[in-house]
Amino acid sequence: MRKDVVVLGAGIVGVSIAIHLQKRGRSVLLVDRRGPGQETSYGNAGLIQREGVYPYGFPHDFGALLRYALNNTIDAHYHMAALPKLAPFLFQYWMHSRPAQHKAIARLYAPLIENSVTEHMALAEEAGSTALIRPTGWMKVFRSTKARDEQFRDAEQVKRDFGVNFEALDDKGVADREPHLKAELTGGLHWTDPSAIFDPFALTSSYVELFERLGGEMAEGDARTLEESGSSWRIQTVNGPVEAGSVVVALGPWADAVTKRLGYRFPLAVKRGYHMHYTPEGNAVLNRPTLDFERGYFLAPMAKGIRLTTGAEFANRDAPKTPVQLKRAEPIAKEFFPLGERVEEEPWMGMRPCTPDMMPIIGKAERHKNLWFSFGHAHHGMTLGPITGRLLAEMIVGEKPVIDPKPYRPDRF
């Protein structure tokens, strides 16, 4: 089989790239070891985070650092055995998260975020799946006036700098929007510009169906079989070998399986995360994704039930599951909202691919012809998949990019 482009990785980023290349007249094969959207793109909070111009940074507050050091929180957990390997990444992450650097990164990151909702909606309209994207925004709720007021001040700054809209709510305003919350709250911050995805896996699947309607093809294969073949690239699939003029590595947390073999050493780490679905008790309804800010877990209404998601777990990528954060969160969440029985027997675990400067790696490989990279989207893979797909496809075919891709270039590391 011969293709113009092989895209390695069928998460939301790889699927979006494949669609945009196929729309631009390229013949594309999308390759994954599993079905599309079954890894990191499957389990997330279901947000298109239009407000997320500040990527999630490493805390610089001494109190927060001390709290995390105790390793008993919901929003962060670490494996002691993994720290020696993670230490260089964590140090660089901490350095990039200093206030001045974080603010500068937000300016570079904002163009991606600003196009997140519109590019998702464009694909969803073509795919016939707009019903899966709901314009509800999402909400942080607070148990103390201190946290509330600090978050209101930060939101005002984001609105001034980036034009993102929000509503500052008192306790009554929260109750009006989410009448089934049971906790004693001082208020809430409702980000109104983001959208919520009712079923991330179904949305990704609908994009795959669009890709196939456009003439694209999928195949099961192992990205580690990628090799240069003269002026082309070759990969083995279950249907036999495939040659292509270009290849895109969009393997998320497994990108190094290819990049290291080709001589690239990116400072890529993973933040693991867990989720579980619950049936709501009685007639309880959650209208929009909601963060219990001071406790550090997230509830989102999904097709399968109410999804409880945890924060970041710093561990070796392939270490066994340790869903201690979910265990810590569940009793608190049940006091916060009337969660009923678990829907699944086992918690789901996924891995967010992260760079120390909190921005994805998008662009052409420095030392190989027709090799392209697109990974490292951290917490915003679902948010940024479609805009990343458009941006990289435009670069590959030689169109003028919708935004300046320079800040995300691979050779910055």
Summary of the structure (lengths in Angstrom):
residues: 413
radius of gyration: 20.9
end to end distance: 34.7
largest distance: 67.0
contacts: 1465
relative contact order: 0.22
helix: 38%
strand: 27%
